[in-house]
Amino acid sequence: MGIEDASMRNGRALSDQWADSVVVRPRTTEQHITVNKRLVLGFAISILTLIIVTAIAITLSVSFERCAAESSGALAANGSSNSKWKQSQNANISHRDSEDGQQPWRHLRLPATLRPRHYDLRLSVYMENFTFSGEVHIEFECVHSTKLIVLHTDRLEVDKVLVYSDSKKAGVMRIQRRFHYQPKQVYVIALHREMKPLRTYKINITFHAHIEHELLGFFRSSYVLNGERRFLAVTQFSPTHARKAFPCFDEPIYKATFRVSLKHESSYQSLSNMPVEASMSDEDGWVTNHFSRTPRMSTYYLAWAVCNFTYREAVTESGVVIRLYARPDAIQSGSGDYALHITKRLLQFYQDYFKVKYSLPKLDLLAVPKHPYAAMENWGLSVFVEQKILLDPDVSSFSYQMELTMVVVHEICHQWFGDLVTPVWWEDVWLKEGFAHYFEYIGTDFLFPKWNMEKQRFLTDVLHEVMLLDGLASSHPISQEVFQATDIDRVFDWIAYKKGAALIRMLANVMGQPLFQRGLNDYLMTHMYGNAARDDLWNKFSEAMQREGKDINITQVMDRWTLQMGYPVVTISKNDSLDNSVTISQEHFVYDTDAKIQNPELFNKSFQWQIPLTLAVGNSSHISTETIIWVSNKTETHRVGHMGGETWLLGNINQTGYFRVNYDLHNWRLLIQQLMTNSTIISVGNRAGLIDDVFNLARAGYLPQNVPLQMISYLSQETEFLPWHAASRALYQLDKLLDRTEDHSLFSVSLISDQFTVCCILTLTSAIRNTRLISSSTELQREVMMLACSFGNKHCHRQAVSLISDWISSNKNRIPPNVRDIVYCTGVSLMDEDVWEFIWMKFHSSTAISEKKVLLEALTCSDNIFLLNRLLNLSLTSDLVPDQDVIDVIIHVGRNPLGRHLAWRYFCEKWDILNSRYGEALFMNSKLISGVTEFLNTEAELNELKEFILTNGGESAPAFARAVEIVQANVKWHILFQQQFYRWLRKALDG
């Protein structure tokens, strides 16, 4: 868009330098002047010469400026399309002004010449036409002499700019020119004279813009209450979208204080990071809320909202006021009470754990109908999508409650890791996201110790999941270099969140909890209200260790894990030539070993880690105390306890380390035998770890295909949830590979054992008696029931159909919340179209957020292609389906064997729409891409994927690269292992 320039408003169409050089003289009439003819002729020649020279100069200048403009991209002049302004926008920037000959507005990072101190931001919000106008006063310090002010703006129309000096020569500073450089989303102001170091200045900018429909920046959303559509407007600034709402230094390092004022119609209320300091009402029915000054914080944590929500309130012992704002009907029904209650407990927990008080006087939780992420941890005003914070206790399942709990725990942790101490730059975003993800499990353990989150669920839900991704050749280091703006969104992926959490957990176990907590306290106290990098954290941990006489250089250890991609597989073998010794080797684990040949530049370096390997020795009746061995070399020999012929080795005790463990085949057989005879000798966590390792090692070709199936044959005796959960994840992966093969029924038959039948009946019987079902035994029953129904167990199918039929006939839903997703899905897949329509009707009429999500996903289970296609189209076009649920619908259709090709085709056809909707939210886009491609496993589908990427890859190239690698691995597995797998399966079933 064109932006008006200041000189045009003053009636001056030329640049300041040109205008100042023109001397305007008064005219004199001819009859009062007597002159010599020669003088007249000479004067005429002079004038003509001057005109010719000026014309040539102007022509050359215009040509030069056109060349300059073409070389630096389109620089749109703010507010005016005046061509002379455009032609001269670069002409007068001196060598010094352009930062040693460079144009700083072309760089990824802002020039380090200025540092903001305080923002005074005043906004008027017009909800009737979804626009807003604003005025921002920024007080900043000059660090290095410069004439340039470069700050971020995007989609803002700047109206007026004034710059003031606070020095001895106070007053307005003359602006030479200003322009918007869209490629880097910056606004450039060139002054006539330099700003001096150590002096403070102020800039005042007035602007206006739209409240966007897109879910970034300052955006709008809506909901229906009593048949009336209502609107709200809220911010989402992370990582680089504050610039869409006001001109600012929009990088995490530029922390400052903020004072926000919001003016809006009195029918609305407004919220921001801080409490309202003063409120003023106008006679015309408008109100202005002035919010208190914030602590020093980064721009992307600033937040505000304009809505007509209501709230519930709680107050902590230390006086922090907690409010949960949501739709009035949700507040009235008590849907927000659970989140409010646990938030109050969590604030106290984190204060005690970190030994650092919560910094603000209040914390608001805002539940919005639509949001690009599950939640955003704005300091003092955390924003959640409704389905991640509203809980209806009558219809919400345990799994829904657990997920909601962990989202709240995550965001409250960010009030310390992220808000109080912020990463210096986006390459270390895992410093906040990894910690918050790890503390999802620590904090939830505090709230509900019986859930065993950190010691058990962390393994299957974090460690095993991220190792699938990090075992790809297309993975990346957890600390990623950011070379361009699009890279910033890409660092917010599961590697940052889940691998970050896994590495922090590994380090906490190496250090021990007391030292770990001491290091965290030192880190937070030292860097509060500021920024920190990974070395700052490692140094505090090293100091904590050294104070206890433990000389471990944490930086040297952790740099291996954060600065190189992937993880090792540690192979432990008994050494036959030496008594009681083992040979331990490490190598980079990659699913597709051919990748090392195909990408020699990537793998020509030696991947090596410093590995804290915990090791135990056991036999049929006893297991030794674990010992820790630091493995630093490719191959090492270590002495361990006494080992006999029937003694087995077990590495990575309770899976505290971020690596896989392999053994010689004899040791694998001994471990399998131990599981069959007395599995409890091995801990629950290690039983789950063995299952995950053995399946993935076989998938990558480290082990024969029969070893994992031999191992899970012990499951008929397993009474704990976690090993079953690890097995089901592995079996679903296998099923995706096999479900379109001729012999798939062999695989299904082998899984439908008496154990499934018994557990299925027990689950439904117990579910009817107990609608909450939160014990570990019922988790186990649910897990086995899900497997049984998925693989065709008739008892499970009959029970599910009976429960659905009862609901339809009585119009009373007696299906327990904890198994509704399984029963709904099974019923929809087995019963006729009327059942699908019944579930669709219930989705429309239900007001419970959690129930709507379960109903919507159940519709994807149909075996009717017409209904699946109808659902896909309705999801994308209906306002009733949140954006995140649209993605889930497409992915769940893809997980339906009958809908897999349909989901892929739909994804390809609607890519432009989907990419425009989720393109900037790359985290969601990556989830969608992986979800619709993970089931592709034929050569033809691989070629189709590659062809699609050639024309549509765009900004999602990393996600597509992962997709190609996964599909290539699927194809390769079929070529190398499918027949071997089925031969063993036939033999096992016959024997």
N, C-alpha and C positions, 0 to 999 in steps of 0.2 A: 504494500500500500504506500501511497505517497504521503510524506509527512511534511507539514508546513515548516519553512525555515524562518528564523527570526528576522532576517534583514528584509524580507518581503512585507512583513507586518509593519515595519517602520517606513515603508514606502521606498526602500532602496533595493533595486533589482540586481545591483552589481555586488561582487564580493567586497568585504570591508577594505581590503588593501587597494583595490581599484577605486572605490568610492572616495577614500581618503586622499587619493593622489590627484583627484580632479579639483581644480580651482575654478569656481563659478564666478564670473565677472559681470557687473551690470552693463546693459546695453546703453549706447548713446546714439541719438538720432543723427542722420547724415548732415542735415542743414546746419548744424552747429559745429561742424568739424571742417577745418581747412587743412589739407595735407598736400605734400608734394607727390606728383604722379609716380615718380620713381619709387617713393616709399610705398605708395599704394600697390604698385606692381610687385615690388619685393615682398611686401606683406602677403599679397595674393599667392605668390609662388611658395612662400614659406608655409602658408596655410595648406596649399595643395599637397606639398611634400609631406607635411605632418599627417594629413588625411591618408595618403598612400601608405606611409610607414605604419600608421596605426592600424590600417586595414590588414596589412601583411602580418603585423604582430598578432592581431586578433585571430587571423586565419591559422597561423602557426600554433597559437595557444590553444585554439579549439581542437586542431588536429592532435596536438600533444595530449590534451585532456581526454579525448576520445580513446586514444591508445591506452592511456593510463587506466581509464575506466574499464576497457575491455580486459586488460591484464589482471585487474584485481576483482573482477566480478561486478555484478550489478549493485551499486550503492544507492539505495533508494533515499532521496532527500525527504526527511520527516516533515509532513504537513504541506509541502509544495512540490509541484512537478516542474518548477522553473528550470529551464534548460541551461541557462548560464550558470546557475548554482551547481547543477550536476557536472557541468564541464569543468568547473574550477574546484571541485571538492578536495582534490589532492594537491593542488598546485602550490600551496603556500606552507606545506608541512616541511619544516627544515630537517636537516640531517639529525639534529639533536631531538627534535620533536618526535621523529619516527623511531625513537629508541635505537640509536646506532644504525640508522639506515633501514631498519625493519619496520613493517606496518603491524603494530601489536594487535590490531583488531582481527588479523588473519590467523592468530595463534589459538590453540586449544584453550590455554590458560590465560587469565587476565594478567596484564603486566603488574609486577610487584612494586609499583611506584606509589600506590595509594592504599590506605588501610581504613575501612569504615569503623566508626566508633558507635554511632547511634543513628537510628531511623525514627522519624516521627511520621507515621503513615495515617492519612485520613482518607476514608473511602465513603462514597455515597452509593448505595446499592439500590437499583431500580428493578424490583422483581416483576413488575408488570410487562417489561419488554426485555428482561434479562440482559441488562447492561450495567456498567458501573463506571464511575469517574473517581479520580483520586488525585491526591497531592502528597508527595513525599519530600521531606526535608532530610537529607543525609549529611551528618557531620563526619568528616573524614580527616585523617592525618596524611600529610605528604611525607613519604619515606625517602624518595629520590626525586630530584628536580625534574619537572616535566611540565609541558603545556597541555598534555592530553589527559582527559578523563574517559576511561573505557569501562563501561558497566553493562550488565545484561538487560535486554528487553526482548520480548517475543510476543507478537500479536497485540502489542499495545500501540495506540496512536498518541504520540507525544504532542502536547499543545504548546507548552512554554517551558523554557529552561533558564534559570538564573544561577549564577555562581557567585558566592560571597567569600571574601577573605576575612579571617579573624585576626589578622596581623595588625601591626601599627597603622597600616594603610587600609583600614577597614572599608568595605563597600563592595559594590557590584563589580565583578571582573568582566571585561569585554570578551565576548565569544567571537572567535574568528569564523568558525563554521561548526556544524554538527550534522551527523548523518547516521543512518541505521545500516549496519552491515549484516544482512540476514543469514548468510552462510554460517556465521558463528554466533548469531543471536545476540549481537552487542550493539550498543549505542555509543557513538564516539563524539566527544565534545573537545574541540581544539580552541585553546585560549590564546589571547594576544601575548600575554606574558607568562613566564614560568611561575609555577608554584614552588615554594622553597621547602626544603626538608625540615622536619620537626615542627612545622606550623600546621594549624588546623584550618580547614575550609568547610564551607557548606554549599550544597547544591540543592536547589528547589526545582522539582519537576512536576508539572501537572499533566494528566493523561486521561484517557478513557479507553474502554474496551468492552467486549461482549463477555457475558457469563456463558461459558462454552457448554455445549451438550457433551462433548468429549470429556472423559473422566480424568482430566489432568488440569493443573493450574487451578483457577477459580471456576468451578463447574456447577451445573444445576442437576437436580434429580427430582423425582416426584413419587407420590404414593396416593392411594385412594382411601379416604376416610368417610364413612357414611355416604357412599356413592359420589363423593365430591373429590376431584383431583386437586391435590395440594402440592406446592413446590417448595423446595429448599435449595440453598446454594452453599457449597462447602469447598474447602481447598484440599488439594493433594499436590504438594510441592516437591516431594522426593522423587527422583534425585535432582532434576534440573528444571523444575517448573515454577518456581517462585517468580521467575522472570516473566511469566505469563500474567502475573497479577500486579506487579509493580516493578519499576526499575531498581536494580539492586546489584550488589557484588555477589553473584549466585554461585559461590564455591564454598565448601565446608570450612576452609581455613579462615575465611573472612567473617569471624564471629563479631557480633555487635549487640547492643541492647536495642529493644524495640518498644515504641509506645504506639498502640493502635487505637484509632477511633473509627467507629462504624455508624453511619447514618442510614436509616431505613424507615419504612412505614411502621407505625406503632403496633400493627397487627402481628408483626414478627418480633422475635427476640434474636439477639446476637450473642455469640460466644467467641472467645479467643483464648490464648494461652494463659492469660492472667485474669484475675477477678475484675469486675467492673469497678472503677474508681469513682466515676461520676456519671450520671445520666441526665440528659437535658431533653425536654419535650418542646416541640414547636407547635404553634397554633394550627398549622396545616396538617396535623396528624402524623408528623414524623418525629422520630426519637434519635438522639445521638448518644451512643455509649462510648465512654472514654475508659480504656482498660489500663491497668497499672503497667509500669515499666517492667520489662522482662529482665532476667539475668542475661549475661553474654551468651549468645547462641548462634547457630548457623541458620542461614535463610531458609533452608528446606525443612526446618522444624517449626517455623512460624505457621500459625493456622488461625482460621476464623470460620464461622458459619452463621448463616442467617436462615432461620427456620421458625416454625410454630409448633415445636415439640413441647412435651412436658417431661418431668424428671422425678426420680427418687433420689434420696440423699442419705449418706452415712458420714460419720465423722470418726477419725482415728483417735487413739489416745493422745497423740501429739498435736491434735487440733487440725489436721489436714481434712478439708471438706471434699468428699467424693460425691459426684453426681453422675447419674446415668440418664442421658437424654435419649428419647426415642419417640416414635409415633404415640399419640395419646392413648390409643387402644392397646398398644403393647405395654405401656406403663401401667395402665389400669388393670390389665390381666396379670401383672406380676412377672412378665417374661424377662424383665431386666434384673430381678431381685438376686438371682444366683450370681451373676457377674459382679454386681455391686458388693455382695457379701464376700466373695473371694478376693476382690481387689483390696478391700479393707485389710484382710489378713495378709495379703501379699506385700503391701507397703511396709508393714511391720517386719515381715520376714526378710525382705531385702535390706532394710535398714540394719537389722541385726547381723545378717550374713556379711554384708560389705563394710559394716561399721561406719557408714556414711549416711547422714540424714537425707530424706527427700527434700529437694531444694525449694519447692514452690508451696504456696499456701493452699492450693486446691488442685484437684485432678478431675477433669470431666471426661466421661466416656460417651461418645456420640455414635448411635446406631443409625446408619444411613441405608436406604434401599439398594443403592448401587455404589460400587467402589471398585477401582481397578485391582485392588489387592485385598487380602483377607482383613488387613488392618494397617494403620499407620500410627506410629508412636509419637506424634507431635507432643512437645513438652507441655504438659498441663491440659492438653485437649487431644486425646487419642481418639481416632476415628476408626470405626469398625463397620464392615458390611453386616447387615442385620443377622444373617444366618450364622455369623461367628460370635455373636454376643447375646442374642435373645434365646431363651430356653423355656419351653413349655414343659413342666415336669410331668404332665399327664401323658404326653405323646412322644417325648424325646427319648431316644435310646441311650444306652450307656456309652456307646461309641461316639454318638453326637455330643454327649456331655463331656466326654474326655477330650474330644477335639476342641470344643469351645473353651474348656479350661486351659488347654495348652496355648491357645491363641492369646488369651488374656494374660497368662503368665509371661509369655514372650514379650508382649508390648509393655508390661509393667517393668520388666528387666531393662528395657531400652531407656527408661527414665534415668538410669545410671549409665549403661553402656550404649552410647549413642547421643543422648541428649546432654548429659553432664560432661562426658568425655567423648569427643567426636573424632573419628579417623581423619588424618590430615588430608587424605585424598582417596578417591574411589578405589584405587588398587588394593587397599586394605579394608574394604567394606566388611570383610569377614570378621574383623575385630569387633564389630558390633553385632552382626547377624549370627555369627558362629556362637558367640557367648549367649545371645538371647535364645538361640535354638537349644543349646546345651541346658540352659536354665529352665526351659520348658519342662524338662524331666526332673531337675532338682527341685524346682518350685512346686510342681505337681506332687512330688513325693512328700513335700512338707504338708500340702493340703490333704492328701489322701495316701498315707503310708502303705496301705494294703494293696495299692495298685502296682507297686514294684516297678515304677517307670524307668528309673535310671539303670537298675541292674538287669532288667528284662526287656521291656518294650523298646528301650533305646536301641537294642541290638537289631531287632527286625525292622523297626520303623526308620532308623537313621543309618546305622552302620552298614547293614546288608544292602539297603537301598542305594546309598551313595557309592558303594563299592562297585555296583553294576555300572554306573556311569563312569567312574574314575578308572575302570579297567579298559576303557576304550582308548584307541590311539588318538582320537579326536578330543580327548580331555585336555585340561589346561591346569597350570599351577593355581593354587588357591589365591596367591597374590598375583594379580594380573596387571600388566602394564596397560595404561589407557592412552591410546594414541590419537583417538578422535572422539567426538561427542557420542557417536553411536555405541562406542565401547562402554560407556558409563552404564547404560541399561543392562548390558550383557553381564556385568560382574554380579548382578543380583540373580544368581542361579543356585541350584542345589549343591554345587561344589562349595560355594561360599557359606551356605547355611549348614548343610549336613556334614560336609567334610570338616568345616570349621569347628562344628560341635564335637565331632569325633576326635579331632586332634586335641582340643581343649580337654576333653574327658581323659584321653591318654596321658596328657601332661599332669592333670590333677591326680591321677593314680600313681604316677611316678613320684610326684612331690609329696603326696599325702595331703589330706584336707586342711590341716592346720597351716602348713606352709603355703598352700595354694591360696587360702583366704587371706593370709598376711600379705602375700604379693599383690593380690587384687586390691586390698585396702591401700597399700602404698601407691599403686598405679592411679587409683581414683583420686586420692588426696593430692597427689603431685600435679595431676593434669586437669583437675576439675575446672569447669568453665572454659576449657581450652581444647586443644587438639593433641593427638598422640599417634605415633606410628608403631608398627609391630616391634621394633627394637626397644622402644620405651617399655613395652610390656615385658619382653624377654629380660631386660636389665633388672626390672623390679623382681621378677621371679628368681633370677640368679642371685641377687642380693639377699633375698629371703633364704635361699638354700645355703649360701655362704655363712650367714649368721648362725646356722645350725651345724657348721663344719662340713657341709656337703658341697664339694667343689665340682659342680656340674655347670658347664657353660651352656645355658639354655639356648642362647642365640645360635651357637654352632649346631646344636641338636635340631632345633626347630626350623632353621633355614633349609635343611634338607627336605623337610616335609612341606614347607610352604612355597618354596621357590622352584621346585620341580614338580611336574605333573605325576599323577598316578601313585602307586603304592607297591610294596614288594610282596612276593610270595616267598615265605621262609620255608625251606625244606630241611627237615630233621631226619637224620638216618643214624642207626646204630653203627658204630665203627667196629667191624669184626676183628681188625688187627690190634686194637687197643682195648683193654678191659675198662668197662664203665665209662666209656667216652662216646660222644656223639659228634657227627660232622654236621655243621649248620651252614647253609648257604643261602644267599639272597639273590633274587633277580626281579626285574621289573615285570609285574603281572600284566599281560595284555591278552584279551580274549582272542583276537586274531593275530596269531604269531606272524602271519605273512605281512602284517603292517610294518614290521621292522625292515622287511626287504623293500616294500613299496615306498617307505618314507625314510630313506637312509639319513637325510639331514636331521630328522627329528630324533633318531635313535642312535646316531653315531657317538653321542656322549655317553659316559658311563653313569647310569642311574644307580645311586647308592644311598643308603639311609643309615642313620644311627638308630638301631632298633632296640627298644626295651623289651626283650623277649622273656616272658615268664614261663617257666617250665616245671612240670611235675612228672613223677614216675609212679606208676600204679600197677596193680594186679587185680585178681578177681575179688579181693576182699579189702583192699587198702590203697589209698593214694597219698603220696608224700606231700609235705608242705612245699609250696611253690618257691622257686628260686628265680632271681632275675639275672639275665645274662645280656650285656650290651653287645650287640652284633654290629660291627662297623665295616667289616671286610666282606668281600664276595664269598669267601669260604673260610670257616674257622672250625677248630676242634676244641671241645670243652669236655671236662670230666663231670659226670653227674653221679647220682646215688647208685647203689648196687642194682644191676640189671640182670635178670635171669632170662631163660628162653621164652617164658610166658609173660614177661614184664613189658608193658607198653609205655610209650611216651605221650604226653599231652602238652601242647604249647599254647601260648596266649590264653592264660587262665582267665575265665569269665569274659574273654574277648575285650579286654581293656585296650589292646593295641590295635592300630589301624593297619592291619596286614592280614594276608591269608597264610595258613599253615598247611604244608603238605608233608607226607611221610612216605617211607618205603612201603610197598604193598603188604609186607608181613605185618607192619605196625597197624595199617588200616584194618587188616583182618582181625587182629587182636582187639582193636577198639570196637569193631562191629560185634565180635563175640561178647565183649564186656556189656555192651548195650542190650544184647539179647538175654544175658543171664542175670545181670543186676545193674540196671542203668543208673540207679541212684548214686553209685560210687562217683559218677561224673556229674558235676553240677548242672542245673537246668540251663544256665547260660552257655556252658560249653556243649551241652547236647544240641542246642539250637545252632551254635557256631559250627559244630562238626557237620551238621546237615547242610548249612549254607556253603561251607567251604567245599564239601565233597561234590555237590552238584555243580558249582561254578568251576572247580578244577577239572571236572569231567567235560564240561561245556567247552573249556579252552583247550582240551586235549592233553592235560597233564595226567589224567587217569582213565582207565577203561570205563565204558558207559555202564557196565553192570554194578560198579562199586556203589554209586549213590542209591540205586534201587535195593541193593542188599542191605544197605544201612537203614533205610526207612522201614524195612520189614519188621523192625522191633517196635514200631509205633502202636501195634495192637496192645502193647503193654504200657504205653506212655499215658500217664495221668495228668501231666502238666500242659498248660496251654502253649507255652513258648515254643517247644520243639515242634508241636503240631503247626503252629503259625509259620515257622520257618519252612517246614515241609510243604505246606499248602502254597506258599509263594513260589517255591521251586517247581511244584507240580503244575501250577498254572502256567509258568513259563514253558514247561515241556508241552503242555496241552496246546499252547499257541503254535508251537512248532509242528505238532502232529495232527491237529484236528482235521486237516484236509488230505491226509494220507489214507491209502486204502485200508491199512491195518489199524486205524485209530481205535476201533472197537476193542482191540486187544489191550490197549492202554487203559481204556475206561473200565473194562471188566476186572483188570488186575487191581483197581483201586476200590471197587465196590465190595468191600469185605463185610463180615459180620460186625466188625468194630464200628463201621459207618452206620449200620442198621440200628445197633444198640444205642449208639450216641444220638442218633437222630430222634429216636423215640423218647429217650431221656430228656433231650433238649425241649421238645414240644410239651412233654408232660410237666417238666419243671417250669417252663415258661408260663403255662396256664395258671400254675399255682402262685408264681412270683413274678409280677409284672416288671420289676426293676432289674433283676438278674445282673448283679454287679460282682459276684464272686469269681475267683479264677476258675472254679469248676464249671460255671455256666459260660464263661468265655471259651473254655475248651469245647463244651457242648455246641456252642454256636459255630465255632470254627469247623468242627467235624460235620455239623449239619450243612454248612455251606458247601463243603467239599462233596458231601453225599448228594445233595440236590443238584449241584453242578455236573456231577458225573453220572447222573441218571439213577440214583437209588430209588426203587419203587416205593418203599415205605415212606421216604421223605416226600416224594411227589404226592402220595395219597393224603398225607397229613396237611400239606400246604393247600391242596385243592379243597379239602374239607373246610379249612378255616376261611378261605376266600368265599366259598359258597354260603357259609353261615353269615358272613358279613353282608353279602348281597341280599340274602333272604330276610334277615332281621333288621338290616340297616344299623346294626350295632357292631362296632369294631372291637371284637374281643381278642384280637391278635396282639400279643405282648409287644411293646415298643422295641425290645432288644432283638426280635427276630422278624420284625415287619419287613425289612428290606429283602430278606431271603424269601419269605412267604409271598410277598407281592410279586417279586420277580419270577418265582417258580410258577405261581398261578397265571400270570400274564403269558408266560411261555407255553403253558400246557392247555389253557382254556381258550374259548372262542373270542371273536371280536367284541362281543358285548361286555366282556370283562375289561378289555382295554378301554372301551368307552366309559365304563363305570369308574375306572381309576383316573381317567382324564377329567371326568366330572368332579371327582373328589379333589383333584389337584386344584381346580378352579375355585372350589368352594372353601377349601381349608384356609384357615387364618394362621395356623401354626407354621412358622418358618421351617422347622426341622422336618415336619410331616410333608410339607410341599416338596422338599428336596428328595425324600425317599420315594414319594409317589411319582415324581418326574423321572427318576432313574429307573423305576420299575417298568415304565412304559417302553424303555429301550430293550426290554427282554423279549419282546414279541417275536414270533417266527413268521410274521406277515410283513413282507417287504413293503407293501403299500402303506401299512400303518407306520413303519419305521421312517419311510420317506416323508410322510405327512408330519410326523413328529419333528424331524429335522427342520422342515420349512417353518412350522409353527414356532419352534424355539427361537429361530433367528429373527422372526418378524414380530413376535408378541412382546408387549411391554411387561407382561406378567412373568417373564423368564429373565432373571438377572443375568448379566453378562457372563459371570463365572459359570453359571449353570448351563449356558449355551455350549460352552466348551465341554463341560462334563457330559452333556447329552451326546455330542458328536463322538466323544471318546468311548462312552458306554455302548453306543450303537456299534462301534468298531470292535468292542470286546465280545459282542454277540456273534457267534460263528456265522450266522445267517446274514449279519449286517456288516461284516468286515469290508467286503468290497464296496458296499453301498456307502459306508462312511468315508472311504478313501476317495470314491468318485465325487461325493458331495463336497468334500474338502477341496478337491481340485477345481470343481466348478465355481465354488463360492470363495475362492482364495482372495480375490480382490476385495470383497466385502469384509471378510474376516480379518485380512491384514490391515485394512483401513481402520477397522474398529479396535484391534488389539495391537497394531503395529508398534506404538510407542511403549506399550506395556509388554516388553519382550519376554518377561517371565511367563505371562499367560500364553503368549504366542508359542513359546518353546514347549510348554505343556501340551498344547494342542497338536503341534507337529509330531512330537514323540508319541502321543496317544493314538494318532491315526496311522502311523507307519510301523509301529512295533510288531504288528502281526504279519506284515508282508514277508514272505519267505521263499518266493520262487524267482527264478532268473528273469522271467518276463516282468514280474512286479518290480524287481530291482531296476531293470532298464526303464520302466515307466517312471519310477521315482527320479532317476537321474535326468530323464528328459524333462520332467516337470521342473526340476531345480534349475536347469539351464535357462529357462525362460522366466521363472518366478522366484528364484532364491532370495534376491534382495537383501534386506537388512537381517533376515533370519538365517543367514548362511551358516553360522555355527550350529544351530539346531538341525539344519538339513544335513550338515556334515556328519553329525552324530547318527541321524536317521539312516544315512547311507551305510555307515559302518555296521550298525546293528542289523540291517537287512542283509548285508554281505555276510555277516557272521551266521545269520539264519540259513542262508543258501549254502554256505560252506558246511555247516553242521549236517544238513541233509545229504550232501555229497559224501562226507567222510564217515558219518556215524549212524545214520538212520537204519541201515540194514543190520549193522552190528547190534544196535539197540533192540530191534524187533526179534532178532535171532535169540538173544538172551531171554527176552520176555516170553517167547513161545516155550523155550526150554523150561523156564521157571514155572509157567502155568501147567505144562505137561507133567512136570516132576513132582 
